[in-house]
Amino acid sequence: MTTDLHPAANALRVAVLQFNPIVGDLAGNARQIVEQARLAHAQGARLVLTPELSLCGYPPEDLLLRPSFIQACQDALIGIATELGDLPDLHVLVGHPAHAGGPGARSRSWSTPDLLNAASHLTQGAVHGTYAKRELPNYQVFDERRYFVSGRDAGFGPLVIDVAGVRLGVLICEDAWFAEPAQATCAQGAQVLLVINASPFHAGKAAEREARMAERARQHQCPLIYAHMVGGQDEVVFDGASFALDAQGQLQARAAGFESECLMVDLVAPTHPGTPVTLKPGTVAPLLDADAEIWQALVTGVRDYLGKNGFSSALLGLSGGIDSALVLAVAVDALGADKVRTVMMPSPYTADISWIDARDMADRLGVRHDEIAIGPMFEDFKRSLAPLFEGRPEDTTEENIQARIRGTLLMALSNKTGAMVLTTGNKSEMATGYCTLYGDMAGGFAVIKDLVKTRVYDLSRWRNEQARLAGQVEPIPERIITRPPSAELRPDQTDQDSLPPYEVLDAILQRYMEQDESIESIVAAGFDRADVDKVTRLLKINEYKRQQAAVGVRVTHRAFGRDWRYPITSRFRA
């Protein structure tokens, strides 16, 4: 962020509003844009950039199919222009949906889109131009072709705006990843590229974005300013880290990751015709390392999912195991200890050290901790079912009854107190079905749903290390990290009784589920066929569970959720 109160006479100050909109909160989002634009103007900014679909939030999904929603967006856009009309030298770029003006229609049996993913240039109390996104992503978490028509197909050309003698070309997110939109914009005389974005986070995405945008800046020999969203929206998280690059693709400014911020970028106008626009160096916030960015994504996801949906507190079952320990640490960082409650629900098979470690961790983090022994309830269930189970030995049925008792207790406390239940299952468990439907899967938000088990351990160690470096008590007791994982639903149980070692399981999952490798290629890479067959079989037969699971934070490039759309009924496995 620039430290000068006002830019030099030949400089154009651009304010990048990296803020956290709420989907559908048109009044609230518009208010943020107006307030932040006024503050930026007072600091000398004459151009304000907001993220992609900043007015309505991203992704609005099927809200876009409601005519009343689109009309409300249009009204809010005009409202922003009107409210800022008393600042005639201020230019604001706002992302919003808009009608394309084509023959779009929808019936019960067919549909054609007639909407644009648009950005409008507001100044002097009115809309002075609109750009329509040309490249519509339809992969991973994206469904843009369900709702939007390409600006190219709708007859919208480039948008180049003139502010203080500098010509700035507008692009929206995916447009900048392809060559044609920038080429078309620069052909219209753009000296600077403005890229507004809502780019969902996955590990390593920030560095990838900057590298691709640097290619674009170098290709056209012009500076590039990248305005990005921040915050959580259901399962996706936006990580901020907006930035500015010079014409050689060199980083000159960067906002912090996962924080709302107004990044000021000063462009220096050419003193002679034909000379390029330059970019004044500003503050460069560091990119987070791999563990830190995942941690911040989890914290952001929990904070915003609860906060934006009206939940002020969280509740979770604390077992003394690694998964619930990590979820508790994330929840406390996201919400504060006073907003988190834990419940230990020991069964007849719960080890003493699990009681001790759960109490220890709750004490370390200062959260309310209660204990409800489920042994008597478990026996009542068994007695009630005994006539119907006669002649059948105990098996996973009795294990699942214990998990479902716990789920019922947690949901009862949630209903009574209004606290959101955080589930504690990880990606390895979700993949293989090593979780109980309506038991440990019961809850409203799955914090570590996209972390494989080995990553759970890595991140737990990292969080403890951060506490040590800060001179604080480690939040997760060391024994929780070092003891063998167990569901503790039968005597002397460990996870590896039922599953391959997690380092093997997770490696197979990453190849098969995240990278779409075949069974044969994974075996050829050196994995035991029996392990590969088991993991892929479990993955297939447990799809019905995953489609009933709580939404959770996406931190990889492919998570169970919007990224993963497999049929429950299927006989293909290869």
N, C-alpha and C positions, 0 to 999 in steps of 0.2 A: 504494500500500500504506500502510495506516495506520501511524503511527509510535508510537502509544500501546501500551504493553505489555499493558494490559488495557482493555477498554471501560468506559464509564461505567455506573453502576448501572442506568440506564434504557435501555441500548443492547444490541442483539443483534448480536454479531459473526458474520458469515458468511464462511467461508473458501471461496474458489473454487479448487479444485485444477486448474490448467491443466497437465496432465501428458501424457506421451507413452507411451501403452500400445502393446503389441505384440499384433497379432491372434493369438488362440489361446494366449497366454501367461497363462493364468488365474491360476496361482500368482504369477507375477511382477507382474501388474497388481494383484491383490488385496494383495500385499505393499506395493506403492507406496501404495495407498489407505489401508491401515491405518497405515503409518508416517507419511504426511503428515497424516492425520487426528489422530494423537496429537500431532504437532508443533503443528498448528493449535489443538488444545484447550489445549495448554500456553500458547499466546499469547492465550487468552481466547475462542476461537471456540466457539460452541455448535451451529452448523449448518455442515456441510461439504457442498459441492456437487462432484460429479464429472461429467465430460462424458457425453454420449450413448453408450450401449454401452461405457462405460469398462471394465467388467469383462472383456469379451472382445475389445475393440478394434473399430475400424470401418474399412471394412466387412468383416464376417466371411464374406460371400458364401455359398457352398454348404456351408461348415461348419455352417450353420444347418439343413441337411437331415439332419444326423447326430444321431439321438437321444442318443448318448453325449455329444456336445458340449453339448447343452442340459442334460442331467443334470449334467455337470461344472460348467456355469455356475451351476446352482441350488445345488450343493454349495459352490462357492466363495463365493456370496452369503451363505449361512448361516454359512460360516466367518468372513467379515468381521464379521458381526453378533456372533458369539460372541467373537471376539478383542477387540472394542471394548466388550464387555458390562461391563467394569469401570469404564467412564466413563458412568454412568447419565444424566448431564445432556447427553451429546453426541448429536446427531442427524446422520445421514449419508444423503445421497441418492445412490444408485448406479444407473447405467444398465446394463441387462442384457437378454438375451432371455429370454422365459418362455412357457410353454404358455398358450394362451388358454382351454383347457378345452372347446373345441368339437369338432365332428366332422371336423377336418382329417384328410386321408388322402393317400397318394401311392402310385401304382402305376407300372408301366412306361409307361403310356399317359395318365395324368391325375393331377392334383394339386390339392389345395386347402390353403391355408396354415392352420396352427393355432398360430401363434406371435405373440407381442406384442413390439414394441419398447418395453420397459418401463423404469420407474424406480421403485425401491423405497426406502421410508423405513425406515431402520434405527435403532433406539434400544433401550437396555436389553437388549441381547443378542438381539433378535428383529426380524423384519419386521413393521412396524406399518401398512403400507399400500402399495399399488402403483398406479401410474398407467400407462396404456397410450397410446402415441402415437396420435393421432386422424387426422392428415393424413400420408399416406405418399407421399413423392415417388417418381415413376417417370419421370424425365427426366434429361438430361445423364448424369452418372455413376451415377445412383441406380436401383436395382432393388428397392425395398422391397416392392412388391406381389407379387413373386416369393416372398417369405418370410413376410411379416407380414399379419395381419388388423388392420384399424383398431380401436382401442379403443372407438370409438363403436359399431361393428357388433358387437363382442364383448360389449357390455353393461357396459363399464367407464365410470364417470363421472369427474368431476373429482376430483383429490386436493388437499385443502387441509390442511396440517399446522400445528399450533400449537406454536410454540417461544417460550418466555418471554413468552407473552401476545401474540405477533405471529402473525397468520394468513397463511401463505405458500402460494400456489397453484403447482402444478407443471405445466410445459409441456415438450415435447420438440421442439426444433429447428423443423421445418416447421410445427408447431402455431402458433407465434408469428407466422408469415407470413400466417395467415388469421384472420378475425375470430372465428369461432364458438368455438374452444377457450378463448380468453381470456375471452370473454363468459360461457361456462358456468362457468369457474373463478371469476371475480369474482362471479357470481351466488350462489356458495356461500360468499361472505364473504371471499375473498382480499383482503388489504391490500397484498401484494407479489407480484409475478410472478417465479418462478424458471424460467429457460429453460436447459436443459442441451442441449449441441449437439456434433455432429460435422459441421461445415460445410466442405466442401472448398474450398480456395483457388482463386480465379482473380483476375487483376489487377483491382483496384478493389473486391473483394468486402467488405473490412472496412468501408469507408465506407458501402457499400450496406446492410450488416447494421445498423449503428448507426442509420441513417436510418429503416429500417423498424421497428426496435424502439422508437425514439423516438415514432413514430406510435402504437404500441401502448400505451406508457406514458401518453401524453397522452389517448388515447381513454378509458382507464379510470381516469385520475388516480391512478395508484399507481406506486411505484418498480418497477424491473425490473432483475434481476441476470442476466447472460448468462454462462454457464460454457462455455468452448470448449476443444476438444482442440488439441494441438500435435503436430507430427511428420509424417513421411512414411510412407505405406502404399502400396507399389507405385507406381502412377502418380499418386495423389492426395497432396496435402500439406495439412495443417491448420495454420493460421497463428496460432492463439492469439488474443491481443488481447482476452481476456475483459474485460467492462466492466460498469459499473453506472450506471443512469440514475435521476434523480429523477422525481417525478410529472409534471413539466412536460417530460419528455423530455431534460433537460439532462444532459450527461455529468458524472459525479462521480468516477469512478475507471476506470482502464484498465490492464490488464496489458500487458507488452511483447509484441510480435509475435515468433513463431517461437522462443520460449523457454519452458521449463518454469518455472512460477512459482506461488506461492500468493498470490492476491490477497485481501486482507482488506477487507471492506466492513462498516461499522458502520451498522446501522439504529437509529434512535431511536424507541422505543415512545411512543405517545401518552400524555400525562399526564392527559387527560380523555377520557371515552367520546365517540366520534364524531369525534375529531380524527384527522387522517391520520398514518400512519407517515412519518417523514422519513429522509433519507439523509445521513450525515455526509460531507462532501467528503474524498476521499483522493488518493493519487498518481495522476496521469494520464500514462502513458507515451505519447509521440507516435506517431502512425501513420507508417509508412514511406512515402517517396515512391514513385512508380511504378517507377523503376528499382531502388531498394533492395529493395522487396518481392519483385520478380521474382528478383533475385539471391539473396535469402534463401530463396525457395522452391526454387530450383535447388540451393543448398548443402544445404538440409534434405533434399531428395529424394535426393541422392547419398549423404549421410552415413547416412541411415536405411535406404536400400535395401541398401547394402553391409553396414552394421553389423547390421541385424536379420536378414540372411540369412547371416551368418557369414563375410563377406569382410573381411579386414583391410587390403587394399590394392587399388589400381587401376592399370590399364595402358591406354595409348592410343597410337594412331599419330599422331605429330606431323609434319605435312606442311609447315609454314611458311605455311599458309593461315589464314584468319580463324576458321573453324569449330573446328578442332582447338585453336587458340590459346585461344578462349573456354572450351572444355571443360576444358582444362588449368588455366586460372585458377580455374574453379569447383571442380574436383577438389582443388586444393591448399587452397583456402579451407575445403572440407568435411572433408578428411582429414588435411591436413598434408603438407608436401613429402616427408617421409620415407616416406610411404605411397603415393606416386604415381611411376610409371615411364613414360617415353616412349620410343618407337622411331621413328626416321626411316627410311623405306624408299624411297629414291630410285629412280626408273626412269630409262631413257635420256633421258626428256623433262623431268626435274626441273631447274628453273633453279638456278643457283648461289646466287642470293639466297634460295631456299627452304631450302637447307642452312644458310646463314648465319643466317637469321632463326629457324629452329627451334633451332639451337644457342644462339643468343642468348637466346631465351625460356626454354629449359631452365636456362641459367645464372642468369638473373634470378630464377627461382623456386626454384633449388636442388634440382631433381629429377634422378634418374638418367636419363641419356640415352644410348641406343645407336643405332647405325646399321647397317642391313643393306641392301646394294645388291641390288635385285631384277633388275638387267639380265641376269645369267647365267641365272637361273631363267626369266625371260621368254623368252630365246632357246631354252632347252631345250623349253619348251612349244611354241613356234612350230615348232621342228624336228620334234617328235613329231606335231604336227597337220598339218604341211605336206602329206603325201600325201592327207589327207582334205579339205584346204582347196584343193587344186590347182584353178587357174582362177578362184578367187574373190579379189577384192581385199581388202586390210585395211580393217576398219571398226570399229564399236564392239565387235566380238568381241574384238579384240586389246586394246582399252582395258579391257574388263571382266576379261580374264585378269590384267592387272597388279593390278587392285583385289582380285581373288580370291587372288592370291599373298600380298598384304599381309594379307588376312583370315586366311589359313591360318597365316602366321607369328605373328600376334597371338594366335590361339587356341592355338597350340602353346606359346607363352610363358605364356599363362593356365593351361593344363593343368599345365605344369611348375612354376610358381611359386605357383599358387592365387590370383593376382590377377584381379579382375574386369575384363574389357575394356569400356571405355566407348566407345560409338560416337559419331561426331561429325557426323552428318547433321542438318540443320535442317528446319523445317516446309515451306519452299518446295521443297526437294529431295524430301522424302517425298511431297509432293502431286503433283509432276510426274514422279516416277520417275527423277530425276537422281541416282541412287544405284545401286549394284550389289548385287544379291541375292547373299549369301554372300561379298561382298567388303567394301566399306566399311560395309555393314549388319551384318556379323558382330560379335557382342558381346552383352553381358548387360544393358546399361542405356544408354538413349538420352537423354543429358543435355539436349540442346537440341532435342529432337524437336518441341516446341511453340513454338519461336521462328522466325518468318519471317526471311529473310535480312536485311532492313533492320533488324529488331530486334536481330539478332546484332551488327551494326555499332554500333548505338546503345548496347547494353549493354557492348560492348568499350570504347568511348570513356568510358562512365560509370565502369567499373572502373579505367581508367587515371587518370581524374580523382580518384577516391577515394584512389588511391595518392599522387598529387601533393599533395593536401590534407593527407595524413598524413605528408608528408615522406619517402615511400618511393619506391623505383624502380618505374616503371610496369611492370606485369607483361607487357604485350603490346607488342612493338616497333612503332613507329609505321608502319613500312613494311608490316607485315602488314595494317594497317587501310586504308592508302591504295592499295595496288596492286590491279589488277583481279583478281577471283577466277578461279581456274582449277583444273581437276582435274589438269592436267599429265599427260595420258595420250596426247597426240599433240603434234606440233610447233606452237608458237604458239597453243595452245588457250586460250580464255576461256569462261566460263559463258554469256556472251551470244551465243556462236556457236549455241547450241542453245535458248536461252530468251529471252523478252522481258526488258527491263531489270527488275531486281528491284523497283524502286519500282512498276512497272506490274504485274508478276506478283503481288506481295504484296497490292496493292490489290484485284485481281481475286479472289484466293483468299479474302480476308477477306469480300468481298461474297458470293461463291458458296458457299464452304465453311462459313464461320462464321455467316453471316446468311441463308443459303438464298435469296438473290436469284436470279432467273432470268437466263438468258443475255441475253434481250431487254432486261431492265431495266438490266443492266450496260452493254450497248451504248448504251442511251438515256442513260446517265449520262455518256457521252463517251469510253468506251474503244473502241479500235479493234476491229472485229469479228474480224479475223484473230487478234489477241492473245487475245481472249476465247475464241474457238473452240479455239485451240491449248491454252490452259491448262486449259479444262474437259475437253477430249478426253484430255489427259495425266492429269488427275486420275482420270478414269473407268477408263482402261485399266491403271493401275498399282495398282488396289486389291489385286490378288493379292500384290504386293510388301509393301504396308503390313500385310497380315494375317499376314505372317511376320516383321515387324520387332520388335525389342526394345521392351519397355515403357519409357516415358520420362516425365519430369515434366510434369504438366499445369499450365499457367500461364494459359491463356486459358479463356473460357467454353465453347469447343468445340475439343477436341484430337482427333488421330487416336488412337483407342483405345476406351475405354468410351463416349465421347461420339459416336463415328462408327461406325455399323453399316450399311454399305451392302453389297449383294450384289456378289460378284465377277462373276458372270454376269448381265448386265443390258444392255438395249439402249435404256434411257431416258436422255436427256440434254437438258435444257432449262433 
